[in-house]
Amino acid sequence: MLFTKALILGIGLIGSSLARNLKEKNIVQTLAVYDKNKENLDKSKKLALADIYTDNIKEGVEDADIIIFATPVCSFGELAKEVAKYVKAGTIISDVGSVKQYSLQEIEKYLNKEKKVIVVGGHPVAGTEKSGPENGFSSLFKGRWCILTPDENSTPEAIAKLTEMWEECGMKVDTMDMAHHDKVMAAVSHLPQLIAYSIVGTVADLEGYEHKEIIKYSAGGFRDFTRIAGSDPTMWRDIFLTNKQTVLELIQRFIEDLIALERNIRWDEGDKMFDLFKRTQKIRKDVIEAKQDQPEHEKRIMEEMQK
């Protein structure tokens, strides 16, 4: 076993999927889960996801040798302040947040090196549009990437343990600088999510469109956007607020590209549109060849939604 006692703070989709892996694969001897939401704790208990279920930080933190922050990132600072009161020296602190600079800054504000803990940022790049402990599953991470973002205070031993933990969950592990991580995620995750929210909102607000027609005649493209836009609003609100500058820069770039495409359409510049579409078609091909298209569990979810 890698750990004697692990604590997961927040038992939503990612936290519960991690809990399933930690228990099923005997990665930890004792697993504690903390959540302020009593309903989530009750669901977790019925699902037998852990050994300890608590809304008391002290009970969860005491004697833990690894603590994973799995709540929305805007709550990290408040949680870290409470964790600092009870954490023991040598504990590994990590997270699953999609924004690294802000989240680790908030954690280290209270759990700095004076506490003698070891902070290593982590981001399992996996998920679905569903949320809550009942929607987690152990195969969520299979074949996906987990990005670790260690800093100058991270130890090789802690990095190795986290790498082994995520590999046991079925993930491929890479390391990256925090700032670079946030730029990459803004491009491949945050901006597409924002566009999905915007497109679904725009179509829903079109004058003269009946809501029932939008639902009835939704083709693959719009249906895919609604799936993305169906994600947890609290989590995504926090991501956009905490990776603000990078996302704003990409929004401006996207607007400029959209205006250029508008000009192509207005002036019948078919060759320019064809060149753009051909280039993006190749990117799609590269994504598929890299096996980053759509995991089997996502295909099953889509099939269920289409029934």
C-alpha positions as CSV (number, residue, x, y, z in Angstrom):
1,M,0.0,0.0,0.0
2,L,1.2,3.5,-0.8
3,F,-0.5,5.3,2.0
4,T,-1.7,4.5,5.5
5,K,-4.4,7.2,5.6
6,A,-5.6,9.4,2.8
7,L,-8.1,12.2,2.9
8,I,-10.1,13.5,0.0
9,L,-11.6,16.9,0.5
10,G,-14.8,17.0,-1.7
11,I,-16.6,13.9,-2.9
12,G,-18.0,15.0,-6.2
13,L,-17.3,13.3,-9.6
14,I,-13.5,13.4,-9.5
15,G,-13.2,12.9,-5.7
16,S,-15.5,9.9,-5.7
17,S,-13.8,8.4,-8.8
18,L,-10.5,8.7,-7.0
19,A,-12.0,7.2,-3.9
20,R,-13.2,4.1,-5.9
21,N,-9.7,3.6,-7.2
22,L,-7.9,4.0,-3.9
23,K,-10.2,1.4,-2.3
24,E,-10.5,-1.1,-5.1
25,K,-6.8,-1.2,-5.8
26,N,-5.6,-1.2,-2.2
27,I,-3.6,2.0,-2.7
28,V,-4.5,3.2,0.9
29,Q,-5.2,1.4,4.1
30,T,-7.7,3.9,5.5
31,L,-9.6,6.4,3.4
32,A,-11.4,9.4,4.8
33,V,-13.7,11.7,2.8
34,Y,-14.7,15.2,3.8
35,D,-17.6,17.2,2.5
36,K,-19.7,20.0,3.9
37,N,-22.7,18.6,1.9
38,K,-24.4,16.1,4.1
39,E,-26.3,14.6,1.1
40,N,-23.0,13.9,-0.6
41,L,-21.6,12.2,2.5
42,D,-24.8,10.1,2.8
43,K,-24.5,9.0,-0.8
44,S,-20.9,8.2,-0.4
45,K,-21.6,6.1,2.6
46,K,-24.4,4.1,0.8
47,L,-21.9,3.6,-2.0
48,A,-19.2,2.4,0.5
49,L,-16.6,4.7,-1.0
50,A,-14.5,5.1,2.1
51,D,-13.8,4.1,5.7
52,I,-14.5,7.5,7.3
53,Y,-17.2,10.0,6.2
54,T,-17.0,13.4,7.9
55,D,-17.9,17.0,7.8
56,N,-15.3,17.6,10.6
57,I,-11.9,18.7,9.2
58,K,-10.0,17.6,12.3
59,E,-11.3,14.0,12.1
60,G,-10.3,13.7,8.4
61,V,-6.9,15.4,8.6
62,E,-5.5,13.8,11.8
63,D,-2.8,11.2,10.9
64,A,-3.4,11.5,7.1
65,D,-0.2,11.1,5.1
66,I,-1.8,12.4,1.9
67,I,-4.6,15.0,1.5
68,I,-6.2,15.6,-1.9
69,F,-8.2,18.9,-2.5
70,A,-11.1,18.0,-4.8
71,T,-13.5,20.8,-4.2
72,P,-14.0,23.8,-6.5
73,V,-10.8,25.8,-6.5
74,C,-12.2,29.0,-4.9
75,S,-12.7,27.0,-1.7
76,F,-9.0,25.9,-1.5
77,G,-7.8,28.8,0.7
78,E,-10.6,28.4,3.3
79,L,-10.0,24.7,3.5
80,A,-6.2,25.0,3.6
81,K,-6.5,27.3,6.6
82,E,-8.5,24.7,8.5
83,V,-6.3,21.8,7.4
84,A,-3.2,23.7,8.7
85,K,-4.5,23.4,12.3
86,Y,-4.3,19.6,12.4
87,V,-2.0,18.4,9.6
88,K,1.1,16.5,10.6
89,A,4.7,17.1,9.3
90,G,5.6,15.2,6.2
91,T,2.0,15.0,4.8
92,I,1.7,15.2,1.0
93,I,-0.7,17.8,-0.1
94,S,-2.1,17.6,-3.7
95,D,-5.2,18.6,-5.6
96,V,-7.2,17.8,-8.8
97,G,-7.8,21.4,-9.8
98,S,-7.9,22.6,-13.4
99,V,-6.1,25.9,-12.5
100,K,-2.7,25.5,-10.9
101,Q,-1.2,28.9,-10.1
102,Y,-4.2,30.1,-8.1
103,S,-5.0,26.8,-6.4
104,L,-1.4,26.2,-5.2
105,Q,-1.0,29.8,-4.1
106,E,-4.1,29.4,-2.0
107,I,-2.9,26.1,-0.5
108,E,0.6,27.3,0.2
109,K,-0.7,30.5,1.8
110,Y,-1.6,28.4,4.9
111,L,0.2,25.1,4.2
112,N,3.7,26.5,3.5
113,K,7.1,24.9,4.2
114,E,6.9,26.1,7.9
115,K,4.2,23.4,8.4
116,K,6.7,20.9,7.0
117,V,4.2,19.5,4.5
118,I,5.0,18.7,0.9
119,V,2.8,20.3,-1.8
120,V,2.7,18.9,-5.3
121,G,-0.1,20.2,-7.6
122,G,-2.0,17.6,-9.6
123,H,-4.6,17.7,-12.4
124,P,-6.2,14.5,-13.7
125,V,-7.4,15.6,-17.1
126,A,-10.6,13.6,-17.1
127,G,-14.3,14.1,-16.4
128,T,-17.8,14.1,-17.6
129,E,-20.6,16.7,-17.6
130,K,-22.2,14.9,-14.6
131,S,-21.4,15.7,-11.0
132,G,-21.9,14.2,-7.5
133,P,-20.5,11.0,-5.9
134,E,-23.1,8.8,-7.5
135,N,-21.7,9.7,-11.0
136,G,-18.1,8.8,-10.3
137,F,-16.6,5.5,-11.6
138,S,-13.2,3.9,-11.3
139,S,-12.5,3.7,-15.1
140,L,-12.9,7.5,-15.4
141,F,-9.1,8.0,-15.4
142,K,-8.1,5.0,-17.6
143,G,-5.8,6.0,-20.4
144,R,-6.1,9.7,-19.7
145,W,-3.3,12.2,-18.7
146,C,-2.6,13.4,-15.2
147,I,-0.4,16.5,-15.0
148,L,1.8,17.1,-11.9
149,T,3.0,20.6,-11.2
150,P,5.7,20.4,-8.6
151,D,7.5,23.5,-7.3
152,E,10.9,24.1,-5.6
153,N,9.6,22.7,-2.3
154,S,8.3,19.4,-3.8
155,T,10.4,16.4,-3.0
156,P,11.3,13.6,-5.5
157,E,9.7,11.0,-3.0
158,A,6.4,12.9,-3.0
159,I,6.4,13.2,-6.8
160,A,7.2,9.5,-7.2
161,K,4.3,8.5,-4.8
162,L,1.8,10.7,-6.6
163,T,3.0,9.4,-9.9
164,E,2.5,5.8,-8.7
165,M,-0.9,6.6,-7.3
166,W,-2.3,8.1,-10.5
167,E,-0.7,5.3,-12.6
168,E,-2.4,2.8,-10.4
169,C,-5.7,4.6,-11.3
170,G,-4.9,4.0,-15.0
171,M,-3.5,7.4,-15.9
172,K,-0.4,8.5,-17.9
173,V,1.5,11.0,-15.8
174,D,3.4,14.1,-17.0
175,T,5.0,17.1,-15.2
176,M,4.7,20.7,-16.2
177,D,5.4,24.2,-14.9
178,M,2.3,25.7,-13.2
179,A,2.0,28.8,-15.5
180,H,2.5,26.6,-18.6
181,H,-0.2,24.2,-17.4
182,D,-2.7,27.1,-17.0
183,K,-2.0,28.3,-20.5
184,V,-2.4,24.8,-22.0
185,M,-5.6,24.1,-20.1
186,A,-7.0,27.5,-21.1
187,A,-6.6,26.6,-24.7
188,V,-7.7,23.0,-24.8
189,S,-10.3,23.0,-22.0
190,H,-11.3,26.4,-20.6
191,L,-12.0,28.3,-23.8
192,P,-13.9,25.5,-25.4
193,Q,-16.1,25.2,-22.3
194,L,-16.7,29.0,-22.3
195,I,-17.7,28.8,-26.0
196,A,-20.1,25.9,-25.3
197,Y,-21.8,27.9,-22.6
198,S,-22.1,30.9,-24.9
199,I,-23.4,29.0,-28.0
200,V,-26.0,27.1,-26.1
201,G,-27.1,30.4,-24.4
202,T,-27.2,32.2,-27.8
203,V,-29.3,29.6,-29.5
204,A,-31.7,29.4,-26.5
205,D,-32.2,33.1,-26.6
206,L,-32.8,33.5,-30.4
207,E,-36.0,35.4,-31.0
208,G,-38.7,33.2,-32.6
209,Y,-37.1,29.9,-31.7
210,E,-39.3,27.5,-29.8
211,H,-37.6,25.7,-27.0
212,K,-39.1,22.4,-28.0
213,E,-37.7,22.8,-31.5
214,I,-34.2,23.4,-30.2
215,I,-34.5,20.1,-28.3
216,K,-36.3,18.2,-31.0
217,Y,-34.0,19.0,-33.9
218,S,-30.7,19.2,-32.1
219,A,-28.1,17.6,-34.4
220,G,-24.8,16.2,-33.4
221,G,-22.9,19.5,-33.2
222,F,-25.4,21.4,-31.0
223,R,-26.0,18.3,-28.9
224,D,-22.3,18.0,-28.2
225,F,-22.2,21.6,-27.1
226,T,-25.2,21.0,-24.7
227,R,-23.3,18.1,-23.2
228,I,-20.2,20.3,-22.5
229,A,-22.4,23.2,-21.3
230,G,-24.2,20.7,-18.9
231,S,-21.1,20.6,-16.6
232,D,-21.0,21.8,-13.0
233,P,-21.5,25.6,-13.0
234,T,-19.8,26.1,-9.6
235,M,-16.6,24.4,-10.8
236,W,-16.5,26.3,-14.1
237,R,-17.3,29.7,-12.5
238,D,-14.3,29.2,-10.2
239,I,-12.0,28.1,-13.1
240,F,-12.8,31.2,-15.2
241,L,-12.4,33.5,-12.2
242,T,-9.1,32.0,-11.1
243,N,-7.5,31.7,-14.6
244,K,-8.9,35.0,-15.6
245,Q,-5.9,36.7,-17.4
246,T,-5.0,33.7,-19.6
247,V,-8.7,33.0,-20.5
248,L,-9.3,36.7,-21.4
249,E,-6.3,36.7,-23.7
250,L,-7.6,33.6,-25.5
251,I,-11.1,35.1,-25.7
252,Q,-9.7,38.1,-27.5
253,R,-7.7,35.9,-29.9
254,F,-10.9,33.9,-30.6
255,I,-12.9,37.0,-31.3
256,E,-10.3,38.2,-33.8
257,D,-10.4,34.8,-35.5
258,L,-14.2,34.8,-35.6
259,I,-14.3,38.3,-37.1
260,A,-11.8,37.1,-39.8
261,L,-14.1,34.1,-40.6
262,E,-17.1,36.5,-40.7
263,R,-15.2,38.5,-43.3
264,N,-14.5,35.4,-45.3
265,I,-18.3,34.6,-45.4
266,R,-19.3,38.2,-46.1
267,W,-16.9,38.5,-49.1
268,D,-17.4,35.0,-50.4
269,E,-13.8,34.0,-49.7
270,G,-14.4,30.3,-50.1
271,D,-10.7,29.5,-50.6
272,K,-9.8,31.0,-47.2
273,M,-12.6,29.1,-45.4
274,F,-11.6,25.9,-47.1
275,D,-8.0,26.3,-46.0
276,L,-9.1,26.9,-42.4
277,F,-11.5,23.9,-42.4
278,K,-8.8,21.7,-44.0
279,R,-6.3,22.7,-41.3
280,T,-8.7,22.0,-38.5
281,Q,-9.7,18.7,-40.0
282,K,-6.1,17.6,-39.7
283,I,-6.0,18.6,-36.1
284,R,-9.1,16.3,-35.5
285,K,-7.2,13.5,-37.2
286,D,-4.2,14.0,-35.0
287,V,-6.4,14.0,-31.9
288,I,-7.9,10.6,-32.9
289,E,-4.5,9.1,-33.7
290,A,-3.2,10.3,-30.3
291,K,-6.2,8.4,-28.8
292,Q,-7.6,11.5,-27.3
293,D,-10.9,11.5,-29.1
294,Q,-13.5,9.9,-26.8
295,P,-13.0,7.3,-24.1
296,E,-15.4,4.3,-24.0
297,H,-17.1,5.6,-20.9
298,E,-18.0,8.9,-22.6
299,K,-19.3,7.0,-25.6
300,R,-21.6,5.1,-23.3
301,I,-22.8,8.3,-21.7
302,M,-23.6,9.8,-25.1
303,E,-25.5,6.6,-26.2
304,E,-27.6,6.8,-23.0
305,M,-28.4,10.4,-23.6
306,Q,-29.5,9.7,-27.2
307,K,-32.0,7.0,-26.2
